Amino acid sequence: MPSQSHPIRIELPTGMSFGPVNAYLFTQPEPILIDTGLKTDQSQAALTAALARHGLTAADLRCIVITHPHVDHCGLALQLAQTSQAEIWIADLGRPWLLDLPGHLLRRLDYYRDCFFPRWDFPAETNRSILTTLRQIATVCEAVPASYIRTFSVGDTLKLSGLPWQVLHAPGHAYAQTCFYQADSGQLLAADMLLAKAPAPVLEQPSPFVPAGKPPLAQFLDSLAMVEALNITQVFPGHGEPFRDHRQVIRQQRIRIKQRLNQTTELIAAGHNTVAALMTQMYPTESAQFNLAGLWMLTAYLDFLETNGGISSTVNTNGVCYYQTSELF
């Protein structure tokens, strides 16, 4: 058994409403970093200080593993690889994003503006806030040239700290998300699949890299079921403190999701028929920053309910989408 049997948590600042993000470090038999944080001076300084506490610098890293191609998990990947001999490993599902993540994010901005702004019926000021947030997200990551990237596949085994970790596909929050399970010790590097609070399914534009079909919330519930069946003793999440009773966390998340689905249906029945109206009831905020994660979550509820026949929708002549109830979920 290697001297380091579990990952070392490194908490990195994001300056975003969801708070810090976790990277994880293995020091033996070689330094391996799981996720990187944002491409910001603050995140880089925090990572540098954390590595130094273990007698390391970025130049000592030999491998950087990315759980999923979101900016808080891969923003510093290229910079770290350029200052070390580390290869960047990501699932083949996520490679297309990593190759041009800023470009992908800016195309998502166009997609929201052209396809969703009329349907959502937000005031012009709110639309501007959404666009500003999306532009800011695109600035805290870099495209990674193919020469730095190595891929693995779902079902493969990665050697981390000298132990075999199984690669699990865990869509819902992100289609290309992977988790890593060490069966002998019961450890799970959960990324954003299993958090103390359910993650929002990020609304993405249609892509050849994401097959059509099951809505993201249904994918997330499938991922919960997959992880629930595992013999896990310790969860290392992408955000927040590590925890042990994964099945209790999953039970709480299912209860919360069902409550929010019922609430969404009840609000629509009460006359809150647009996304803008539902947001004011379900995700009210007094801050100037628009709750983008709340919008993603609400969109996931609506998509799930409509796919399962609980609600239906129509679009008026101005392009605004109105929802109606079919039956209580």
C-alpha positions as CSV (number, residue, x, y, z in Angstrom):
1,M,0.0,0.0,0.0
2,P,1.5,3.4,-1.0
3,S,2.1,6.0,1.8
4,Q,-0.7,8.2,0.5
5,S,-4.0,6.2,0.4
6,H,-6.4,9.0,-0.1
7,P,-6.4,12.3,-2.2
8,I,-5.4,15.5,-0.6
9,R,-8.2,18.2,-0.9
10,I,-7.1,21.6,-2.2
11,E,-9.8,24.3,-2.0
12,L,-9.5,27.0,-4.6
13,P,-11.3,30.3,-4.8
14,T,-13.7,31.0,-7.7
15,G,-15.2,34.4,-6.8
16,M,-18.5,32.9,-8.0
17,S,-21.8,32.4,-6.2
18,F,-21.3,28.7,-5.8
19,G,-18.1,29.2,-3.8
20,P,-14.7,27.4,-3.9
21,V,-13.9,24.4,-6.0
22,N,-11.9,21.4,-5.0
23,A,-8.8,20.1,-6.7
24,Y,-7.3,16.9,-5.3
25,L,-3.6,15.9,-5.1
26,F,-1.9,12.6,-5.0
27,T,1.8,12.9,-4.1
28,Q,2.9,9.2,-4.4
29,P,4.3,7.5,-6.3
30,E,4.3,10.7,-8.5
31,P,2.5,14.0,-8.2
32,I,-1.0,13.9,-9.9
33,L,-3.5,16.7,-9.7
34,I,-7.3,16.1,-10.2
35,D,-8.8,19.2,-11.6
36,T,-7.2,22.7,-11.6
37,G,-9.5,25.6,-10.7
38,L,-10.1,28.7,-12.7
39,K,-7.5,30.5,-14.8
40,T,-7.2,33.4,-12.3
41,D,-4.4,34.9,-10.3
42,Q,-6.2,34.0,-7.1
43,S,-6.8,30.4,-8.0
44,Q,-3.2,30.0,-9.2
45,A,-1.8,31.5,-6.0
46,A,-3.9,29.2,-3.8
47,L,-2.8,26.2,-5.8
48,T,0.8,27.2,-5.6
49,A,0.6,27.6,-1.9
50,A,-1.1,24.3,-1.4
51,L,1.5,22.4,-3.5
52,A,4.2,24.1,-1.5
53,R,2.8,22.8,1.7
54,H,3.5,19.3,0.4
55,G,7.0,20.2,-0.9
56,L,5.9,20.6,-4.5
57,T,5.7,23.1,-7.3
58,A,3.6,23.1,-10.4
59,A,6.8,21.9,-12.3
60,D,6.7,18.7,-10.3
61,L,3.3,17.6,-11.6
62,R,3.4,14.5,-13.8
63,C,-0.3,14.2,-14.7
64,I,-3.3,16.4,-14.6
65,V,-6.7,14.6,-14.7
66,I,-9.8,16.6,-15.6
67,T,-13.1,15.2,-14.4
68,H,-15.2,17.4,-16.7
69,P,-14.6,20.4,-19.0
70,H,-16.1,23.2,-16.9
71,V,-14.0,26.3,-16.3
72,D,-13.6,25.8,-12.5
73,H,-12.3,22.3,-13.1
74,C,-10.0,22.8,-16.0
75,G,-9.2,26.6,-16.3
76,L,-5.6,26.3,-15.3
77,A,-4.9,23.0,-17.2
78,L,-2.8,24.5,-20.0
79,Q,-0.8,26.8,-17.8
80,L,0.1,24.0,-15.5
81,A,1.1,21.7,-18.3
82,Q,3.3,24.4,-19.8
83,T,5.2,24.8,-16.6
84,S,5.7,21.1,-16.0
85,Q,6.1,17.8,-17.8
86,A,2.5,16.8,-17.1
87,E,0.1,15.4,-19.6
88,I,-3.5,16.4,-19.4
89,W,-5.9,13.4,-19.1
90,I,-9.6,13.7,-19.8
91,A,-12.3,11.3,-21.0
92,D,-12.7,11.1,-24.7
93,L,-16.2,12.4,-24.2
94,G,-14.7,15.7,-22.9
95,R,-11.8,16.1,-25.3
96,P,-13.7,18.2,-27.9
97,W,-14.6,20.8,-25.3
98,L,-11.1,21.0,-23.9
99,L,-9.7,21.7,-27.3
100,D,-11.7,24.9,-27.6
101,L,-13.5,25.6,-24.4
102,P,-13.5,29.5,-24.7
103,G,-14.9,29.2,-28.2
104,H,-17.5,26.7,-27.0
105,L,-18.6,29.0,-24.2
106,L,-18.9,32.0,-26.5
107,R,-21.0,29.9,-28.9
108,R,-23.2,29.0,-26.0
109,L,-23.7,32.8,-25.4
110,D,-25.0,33.1,-29.0
111,Y,-27.3,30.1,-28.5
112,Y,-28.9,31.6,-25.4
113,R,-29.4,35.0,-27.0
114,D,-30.9,33.7,-30.2
115,C,-32.9,30.7,-29.0
116,F,-33.9,31.3,-25.4
117,F,-34.1,35.0,-24.7
118,P,-37.5,35.3,-26.5
119,R,-38.8,32.2,-24.9
120,W,-37.8,33.1,-21.3
121,D,-39.3,36.6,-21.4
122,F,-36.8,38.3,-19.1
123,P,-36.4,42.1,-19.1
124,A,-33.6,43.4,-21.3
125,E,-31.5,44.2,-18.2
126,T,-31.7,40.5,-17.1
127,N,-30.7,39.4,-20.6
128,R,-27.7,41.7,-20.5
129,S,-26.7,40.3,-17.1
130,I,-26.9,36.7,-18.4
131,L,-24.7,37.6,-21.4
132,T,-22.2,39.4,-19.1
133,T,-21.9,36.3,-16.9
134,L,-21.4,34.0,-19.8
135,R,-18.7,36.2,-21.3
136,Q,-16.9,36.3,-17.9
137,I,-17.0,32.5,-17.7
138,A,-15.2,32.3,-21.1
139,T,-12.3,34.4,-19.8
140,V,-11.2,32.0,-17.0
141,C,-10.1,29.1,-19.1
142,E,-7.9,28.4,-22.1
143,A,-8.1,26.1,-25.1
144,V,-5.7,23.2,-24.8
145,P,-3.8,22.1,-27.9
146,A,-4.2,18.5,-28.8
147,S,-0.5,17.8,-28.2
148,Y,-1.0,18.2,-24.4
149,I,-4.1,16.0,-24.2
150,R,-4.4,12.2,-23.5
151,T,-7.7,10.5,-23.2
152,F,-9.3,7.6,-21.4
153,S,-12.7,6.0,-21.8
154,V,-15.6,5.1,-19.6
155,G,-14.8,1.7,-17.9
156,D,-11.0,2.2,-18.1
157,T,-8.9,2.0,-15.0
158,L,-6.5,4.9,-14.0
159,K,-3.6,4.4,-11.6
160,L,-3.7,7.1,-9.0
161,S,-1.5,6.8,-5.9
162,G,-0.5,3.4,-7.1
163,L,-4.1,2.1,-6.9
164,P,-6.6,1.3,-9.6
165,W,-9.5,3.7,-10.0
166,Q,-12.4,2.8,-12.3
167,V,-13.7,5.5,-14.7
168,L,-17.4,6.0,-14.3
169,H,-19.6,8.1,-16.7
170,A,-21.8,10.4,-14.6
171,P,-23.9,12.7,-16.8
172,G,-26.5,15.1,-15.6
173,H,-24.5,18.2,-14.5
174,A,-22.4,17.8,-17.6
175,Y,-22.6,15.1,-20.2
176,A,-18.8,14.6,-20.4
177,Q,-18.4,14.3,-16.6
178,T,-16.5,11.3,-15.2
179,C,-16.0,10.1,-11.6
180,F,-13.3,7.8,-10.3
181,Y,-14.0,4.9,-8.0
182,Q,-11.5,2.9,-5.9
183,A,-13.3,-0.3,-5.1
184,D,-10.9,-1.7,-2.5
185,S,-10.9,1.3,-0.3
186,G,-14.4,2.5,-1.2
187,Q,-13.3,6.0,-2.2
188,L,-15.1,8.1,-4.9
189,L,-13.7,11.2,-6.6
190,A,-17.2,12.4,-7.3
191,A,-16.5,15.7,-9.3
192,D,-19.8,17.6,-9.5
193,M,-21.9,14.4,-9.8
194,L,-22.5,14.0,-6.0
195,L,-22.4,17.1,-3.9
196,A,-24.1,17.9,-0.6
197,K,-26.5,20.1,-2.6
198,A,-27.6,18.8,-6.0
199,P,-25.7,20.4,-8.9
200,A,-27.5,22.3,-11.7
201,P,-27.7,20.5,-15.1
202,V,-25.9,23.1,-17.3
203,L,-27.9,24.1,-20.3
204,E,-25.8,23.5,-23.5
205,Q,-26.4,24.1,-27.2
206,P,-27.1,21.0,-29.4
207,S,-23.8,19.3,-30.2
208,P,-22.6,16.2,-32.0
209,F,-20.8,15.4,-28.7
210,V,-24.0,15.2,-26.7
211,P,-26.5,12.6,-28.1
212,A,-30.2,13.7,-28.0
213,G,-32.6,11.8,-25.9
214,K,-33.0,11.6,-22.1
215,P,-33.3,15.1,-20.4
216,P,-30.4,16.1,-18.1
217,L,-32.3,15.8,-14.9
218,A,-33.2,12.2,-15.8
219,Q,-29.5,11.5,-16.6
220,F,-28.6,12.9,-13.2
221,L,-31.1,10.7,-11.5
222,D,-29.6,7.7,-13.3
223,S,-26.2,8.8,-12.2
224,L,-27.4,8.9,-8.6
225,A,-28.7,5.4,-8.9
226,M,-25.4,4.2,-10.3
227,V,-23.4,5.7,-7.4
228,E,-25.9,4.6,-4.8
229,A,-25.2,1.0,-5.7
230,L,-21.5,1.3,-5.1
231,N,-19.8,0.3,-1.8
232,I,-18.5,3.8,-0.9
233,T,-16.9,4.7,2.3
234,Q,-15.7,8.3,1.4
235,V,-16.8,10.8,-1.2
236,F,-14.5,13.5,-2.4
237,P,-16.8,16.0,-4.1
238,G,-15.9,18.8,-6.5
239,H,-17.3,21.4,-4.1
240,G,-17.5,21.3,-0.3
241,E,-16.2,19.0,2.4
242,P,-15.7,15.3,1.8
243,F,-18.4,13.1,3.4
244,R,-19.2,9.5,4.1
245,D,-22.9,8.5,4.0
246,H,-23.4,8.8,0.2
247,R,-26.8,7.0,0.3
248,Q,-28.2,9.5,2.8
249,V,-27.1,12.4,0.6
250,I,-28.7,10.7,-2.4
251,R,-32.0,10.2,-0.5
252,Q,-32.0,13.8,0.5
253,Q,-31.4,14.9,-3.1
254,R,-34.2,12.8,-4.5
255,I,-36.6,14.2,-1.9
256,R,-35.5,17.8,-2.7
257,I,-35.9,17.2,-6.5
258,K,-39.4,15.8,-6.1
259,Q,-40.4,18.7,-3.9
260,R,-39.1,21.2,-6.5
261,L,-40.8,19.3,-9.4
262,N,-44.1,19.5,-7.4
263,Q,-43.5,23.2,-6.6
264,T,-42.8,23.9,-10.3
265,T,-46.1,22.2,-11.3
266,E,-48.1,24.0,-8.6
267,L,-46.7,27.4,-9.5
268,I,-47.6,26.8,-13.2
269,A,-51.1,25.8,-12.1
270,A,-51.3,29.0,-10.1
271,G,-50.6,31.2,-13.1
272,H,-46.8,31.5,-13.1
273,N,-46.6,30.4,-16.7
274,T,-43.3,31.7,-18.0
275,V,-39.7,31.1,-17.1
276,A,-39.3,34.7,-15.9
277,A,-42.4,34.4,-13.6
278,L,-41.2,31.1,-12.2
279,M,-37.7,32.4,-11.5
280,T,-39.1,35.2,-9.3
281,Q,-40.9,32.6,-7.2
282,M,-38.3,29.8,-7.1
283,Y,-35.0,31.6,-7.2
284,P,-35.6,35.2,-5.9
285,T,-32.5,37.2,-5.4
286,E,-31.7,40.6,-4.0
287,S,-28.2,40.7,-5.5
288,A,-27.3,42.4,-8.8
289,Q,-25.9,39.1,-10.1
290,F,-28.4,36.9,-12.0
291,N,-28.8,33.4,-10.6
292,L,-27.6,31.5,-13.7
293,A,-27.4,28.2,-11.8
294,G,-31.1,28.7,-10.7
295,L,-32.1,29.2,-14.3
296,W,-30.3,26.0,-15.3
297,M,-32.0,24.1,-12.5
298,L,-35.5,25.5,-13.4
299,T,-34.9,24.7,-17.1
300,A,-34.1,21.1,-16.1
301,Y,-37.3,20.8,-14.0
302,L,-39.4,22.1,-16.9
303,D,-37.7,19.8,-19.4
304,F,-38.1,16.8,-17.2
305,L,-41.8,17.6,-16.5
306,E,-42.6,18.2,-20.1
307,T,-40.8,15.0,-21.2
308,N,-42.8,13.0,-18.7
309,G,-46.1,14.6,-19.5
310,G,-46.6,16.6,-16.3
311,I,-46.8,19.9,-18.2
312,S,-47.0,21.1,-21.8
313,S,-46.0,24.3,-23.4
314,T,-47.0,26.7,-26.2
315,V,-45.2,29.6,-27.8
316,N,-47.1,32.8,-28.6
317,T,-46.6,35.1,-31.6
318,N,-43.9,37.1,-29.7
319,G,-41.9,33.9,-29.2
320,V,-42.7,33.7,-25.4
321,C,-43.1,30.1,-24.1
322,Y,-46.0,29.5,-21.8
323,Y,-46.4,26.4,-19.6
324,Q,-49.6,24.6,-18.6
325,T,-50.1,21.7,-16.2
326,S,-51.3,18.3,-17.3
327,E,-51.3,16.6,-14.0
328,L,-49.6,17.0,-10.6
329,F,-46.2,15.3,-10.7
